[in-house]
Amino acid sequence: MKAAVYRAPHQVYIEEVPLPEPGPGEVVLKVQACGVCGTDLKKIAHGDPPPPRIFGHEVAGRVAAVGSGVRGWKTDDRAVFFHHIPCRSCDLCRRKAYAQCSQYLKVGTTAGFEPAGGGFAEYVKVSDWIVRDGLVRIPEGVTDEEATFVEPVNTCLKGVRKAGIRPGDSVLIFGAGPVGLTLLQLAKLEGADVYVTDPIPERLETAKKLGGIIRPSTGSGRTAVDIALVAAAAPQAIQAALDAVRPAGRVVLFAQTRVGEMAQVDIGQIGKLEKELIGSYSASVDLQQEAADLVFSRKIQVAPLITHRFPLDRINEAIAVAMNPSAQSLKVLIQPNLTSVPGTVPVPGTVRSQ
């Protein structure tokens, strides 16, 4: 089969690799769509973890093969997966710090080489513990494109819940990319008044259509907020978020996912002003069904966030679009079976005020 193999920083090649075969308790999915995630982009850019790898974990697919002992799944069933599942019995799991569990850190899906997601390929194998606890059926009426959002929506929902948003709270989101716009919709469902800031005016227009309030960059109207959610990777966004929240307010870091990244912040605001700085990373097993229901019921709108589709053999174009945010780009999808594409393909979607 064809797969996009990461060989070195900024070097991804379309190669022929062995078609995965399911072992006991495993299934193989034919990839229908896979989202290009910011964490994969960071790994491709920085060479961490080391190559070779086949990335891609926001996958919607159809069951192509079923291993012995698998119950409840058959050929042609549609599914998405969570590529990490914690043990739920260690001390970290008892504290609900699932993303720090050693079992959770073991990737459970692969298209070859060291498991790294595997969605940037024609087929991907799902390990037995993911089949048991992390494989989610896609209902009729939900598109493959929409279903790719189940895992990223979970990560956003986890961040929103860690922020402790209450009805009537004011929330400021830094960044109106796909993650920021997802956080916006989830925070509104919690009953918050949601402000958004982003340097790209067109993204702010999308945020406004989704019910966000545009945050002035200067001048009047910049009142302190209760909570800030940082969906922008720029280190300076952290201090800006601390400046934006009231005393005893909370700042949740969502886009800061590489250990070793440094930022300069006013620690007096954390100490004297009792502002809380909180990290949120990856998904929560406790939120799997809720996240799936939010996507499948369309209580949050994900289709309007998709702006580009690419076939697998044009993955480097997809990576370039995703790595360089613009007025025209939001979520980028890889669709291995997509053919006859003259260029990047915007996906139409109706955005309604919430």
C-alpha positions in Angstrom: 0.0 0.0 0.0 1.0 3.7 -0.2 2.0 5.6 2.9 3.5 9.0 3.7 6.7 8.1 5.5 8.5 10.7 7.6 12.2 10.2 7.1 13.8 13.4 8.5 12.8 16.8 9.7 10.6 18.4 7.0 11.0 15.3 4.8 8.0 13.1 4.1 7.9 10.7 1.1 5.2 8.6 -0.5 6.4 5.0 -0.3 5.2 1.5 -0.8 5.0 -0.3 2.5 3.5 -3.7 3.5 -0.2 -3.8 3.9 -0.9 -4.4 7.7 -2.5 -7.6 8.7 -4.6 -7.9 11.9 -3.4 -10.1 14.7 -5.7 -11.6 17.4 -8.0 -8.9 18.7 -7.0 -6.4 16.1 -8.7 -4.8 13.1 -7.4 -3.0 10.0 -9.2 0.1 8.7 -9.2 1.5 5.2 -8.5 5.2 5.8 -11.3 7.4 4.4 -10.1 10.7 5.9 -7.4 11.8 8.3 -7.0 15.3 9.8 -3.6 17.0 9.8 -2.9 17.8 13.5 -0.6 20.4 14.9 1.2 17.9 17.0 2.1 15.9 13.9 3.3 19.0 12.3 5.6 19.7 15.2 7.0 16.2 15.1 7.7 16.5 11.4 9.4 19.9 11.8 11.5 19.1 14.8 12.4 15.4 14.3 11.0 14.2 17.6 10.3 11.3 17.8 13.0 10.0 15.5 12.1 8.6 12.0 10.9 6.6 10.2 7.3 7.0 11.2 3.9 7.2 9.6 1.9 9.9 11.4 -1.8 10.8 11.3 -4.2 10.0 14.2 -7.4 11.9 13.4 -8.8 9.0 11.4 -12.1 7.9 10.0 -12.2 4.6 8.2 -13.9 1.4 7.2 -13.1 -2.0 8.7 -11.1 -3.9 6.0 -10.0 -6.9 8.0 -10.8 -8.4 11.4 -8.5 -10.5 13.5 -9.5 -13.6 15.5 -11.4 -13.0 18.7 -12.8 -9.6 17.7 -16.4 -9.2 18.7 -18.8 -6.5 17.6 -16.9 -5.4 14.5 -17.2 -6.7 10.9 -15.9 -5.8 7.5 -17.2 -2.4 6.1 -18.2 -1.0 9.6 -17.3 2.6 9.9 -15.2 3.8 12.8 -12.9 6.3 14.3 -10.3 5.6 17.0 -8.5 7.0 20.0 -4.9 6.0 19.4 -4.1 6.3 23.1 -5.9 4.5 25.9 -4.7 4.6 29.5 -4.5 1.6 31.9 -7.0 3.3 34.3 -5.4 1.5 37.3 -2.0 3.3 38.0 -1.7 6.2 40.4 -1.7 8.8 37.5 -4.9 7.3 36.2 -6.5 7.3 39.6 -5.7 11.1 39.6 -7.3 11.3 36.1 -4.0 12.3 34.7 -4.5 9.9 31.8 -2.2 11.5 29.3 0.7 10.9 31.7 0.0 7.2 32.1 2.8 5.0 30.7 0.2 2.8 28.9 -1.4 5.9 27.4 1.9 7.0 26.0 2.1 3.7 24.0 0.5 4.5 20.6 -2.0 1.8 19.6 -2.4 2.3 15.9 0.2 1.9 13.1 0.6 1.6 9.3 4.2 0.4 9.7 7.5 1.2 11.6 7.2 2.4 15.2 3.5 3.1 15.9 2.8 6.8 15.4 -0.9 6.9 14.4 -0.7 5.6 10.9 -3.5 7.7 9.3 -1.3 9.1 6.5 -1.6 5.8 4.7 -4.2 3.8 2.8 -4.7 1.3 5.7 -4.0 1.4 9.4 -3.9 -1.4 12.0 -5.7 -0.9 15.3 -4.2 -2.8 18.3 -6.3 -5.0 20.5 -6.5 -2.6 23.5 -7.7 0.2 21.2 -10.3 -2.1 19.6 -11.6 -2.9 23.0 -11.7 0.6 24.5 -10.9 3.2 21.8 -12.8 2.2 18.6 -15.9 4.3 18.1 -18.7 3.5 15.6 -19.7 6.2 13.2 -23.4 6.5 12.9 -25.4 6.8 9.6 -25.7 10.3 8.4 -22.3 11.4 9.7 -19.7 12.0 7.1 -16.1 10.6 7.3 -14.9 14.2 7.3 -17.0 15.1 10.4 -16.0 11.9 12.2 -12.2 12.8 12.0 -13.0 15.5 14.6 -14.0 13.1 17.4 -10.5 12.8 18.9 -9.5 16.5 18.6 -12.9 17.6 20.0 -12.1 15.3 23.0 -8.8 17.1 23.6 -10.6 20.5 23.4 -13.4 19.3 25.7 -10.8 18.2 28.2 -9.2 21.7 28.2 -12.5 23.4 28.6 -13.4 21.2 31.5 -10.0 21.7 33.2 -10.7 25.5 32.9 -13.7 25.0 35.1 -16.0 27.3 33.1 -19.3 28.2 34.7 -22.4 29.8 33.1 -21.8 33.5 32.8 -18.0 33.3 32.9 -16.1 35.4 30.4 -13.6 33.4 28.4 -10.9 34.7 26.0 -9.5 32.4 23.4 -6.1 33.2 21.9 -6.1 31.8 18.3 -9.0 31.2 15.9 -7.6 28.2 14.0 -9.5 24.9 14.0 -8.6 24.3 17.7 -9.6 27.8 18.8 -12.9 27.7 17.0 -13.6 24.3 18.5 -12.8 25.6 22.0 -15.1 28.6 21.3 -18.1 26.4 20.6 -17.4 24.2 23.6 -17.0 27.1 25.9 -20.3 28.5 24.7 -22.0 25.2 25.4 -20.8 25.7 29.0 -22.6 29.0 29.1 -19.7 31.4 28.8 -19.4 34.7 27.0 -16.5 33.9 24.6 -14.1 36.5 23.2 -11.6 35.6 20.5 -8.3 37.2 19.3 -6.3 36.3 16.2 -4.1 38.2 13.8 -6.0 36.9 10.8 -9.2 39.0 10.2 -10.9 36.3 8.2 -10.6 33.8 11.0 -12.1 36.3 13.4 -15.1 36.6 11.0 -15.6 32.8 11.2 -15.4 33.1 15.0 -18.0 35.8 15.0 -20.3 33.6 12.9 -19.9 30.8 15.5 -21.0 33.1 18.3 -17.7 34.5 19.4 -17.1 38.2 20.4 -14.1 39.8 18.7 -11.6 41.0 21.3 -10.2 44.5 20.5 -6.4 44.4 20.3 -6.0 47.9 21.7 -8.1 50.6 23.3 -11.4 50.4 25.1 -13.3 47.1 25.5 -10.4 45.2 26.8 -11.9 44.3 30.2 -10.4 41.5 32.2 -11.8 38.0 31.7 -12.3 35.1 34.1 -10.5 32.5 31.9 -8.1 32.5 29.0 -7.6 29.5 26.7 -4.3 29.6 24.8 -4.7 27.9 21.4 -1.8 29.8 19.9 1.7 28.3 20.0 3.6 31.7 20.2 5.3 31.9 23.6 4.3 35.6 24.0 0.6 34.5 24.0 1.1 33.1 27.5 2.0 36.4 29.1 -0.8 38.1 27.0 -3.2 35.6 28.5 -2.0 36.2 32.0 -2.4 40.0 31.4 -5.9 39.4 30.1 -7.4 37.5 33.1 -8.6 39.1 36.3 -6.9 38.4 39.7 -7.6 34.8 40.6 -8.5 34.1 37.0 -7.3 31.0 35.1 -5.1 30.5 32.0 -5.2 27.1 30.3 -2.3 26.3 27.9 -3.5 24.1 25.1 -1.0 24.6 22.3 2.2 24.3 24.3 3.1 20.6 23.6 6.9 20.4 23.3 8.9 19.9 26.4 11.8 22.3 26.4 9.9 25.3 25.0 10.5 28.4 27.1 8.5 31.5 27.7 9.0 34.5 29.9 6.1 35.3 32.2 5.4 37.7 35.1 5.4 35.2 38.0 4.1 37.9 40.3 0.8 37.6 38.6 0.7 33.9 39.5 1.9 34.5 43.1 0.5 37.8 44.3 -2.5 38.0 42.0 -3.3 34.3 42.4 -3.8 33.7 38.7 -3.7 30.0 37.9 -1.6 28.6 35.0 -2.9 25.2 33.9 -1.8 22.8 31.2 -4.1 20.5 29.2 -2.7 17.9 26.8 -4.3 15.2 24.7 -7.6 13.4 25.2 -9.5 12.0 28.3 -10.9 8.5 28.2 -13.7 9.7 30.5 -14.9 12.1 27.7 -14.8 9.7 24.7 -18.5 9.2 24.3 -19.4 12.8 25.1 -17.0 14.1 22.5 -18.3 11.6 19.9 -21.9 12.6 20.7 -21.1 16.3 20.3 -19.7 15.7 16.8 -22.2 13.1 15.7 -25.2 15.3 16.9 -23.6 18.4 15.3 -24.1 20.3 18.6 -20.8 21.7 17.6 -20.1 22.5 14.0 -17.0 20.9 12.5 -17.8 20.8 8.8 -17.3 24.6 8.4 -13.8 24.3 9.8 -12.6 22.1 6.9 -11.1 24.2 4.2 -8.8 21.9 2.3 -8.7 18.2 1.2 -5.7 16.5 -0.4 -5.0 13.1 -1.7 -2.3 11.1 0.0 0.3 11.7 -2.8 0.0 15.4 -2.2 0.6 15.3 1.5 3.5 17.7 1.4 1.2 20.3 0.0 -1.2 19.6 2.8 1.5 19.9 5.4 2.6 23.2 3.8 -0.9 24.6 4.0 -1.4 23.5 7.6 2.0 24.8 8.7 1.4 28.2 7.3 -2.0 29.5 8.5 -3.7 32.0 6.2 -6.9 33.7 5.6 -8.1 30.8 3.4 -7.0 27.9 5.6 -8.4 26.2 8.6 -8.6 22.4 8.9 -6.7 20.3 6.4 -7.7 16.7 5.6 -5.9 13.9 3.8 -8.2 11.6 1.9 -6.2 8.7 0.3 -8.9 7.9 -2.2 -9.3 11.5 -3.4 -8.6 11.8 -7.2 -8.6 14.3 -10.0 -8.0 17.3 -7.7 -6.9 20.4 -9.7 -5.7 22.2 -6.5 -6.6 22.6 -2.9 -10.3 22.0 -2.4 -12.3 24.2 0.0 -15.2 22.3 1.6 -18.4 24.3 1.7 -20.2 24.5 5.1 -22.9 26.6 6.6 -21.9 28.5 9.7 -24.8 29.6 11.9 -24.7 31.7 15.0 -25.0 29.6 18.1 
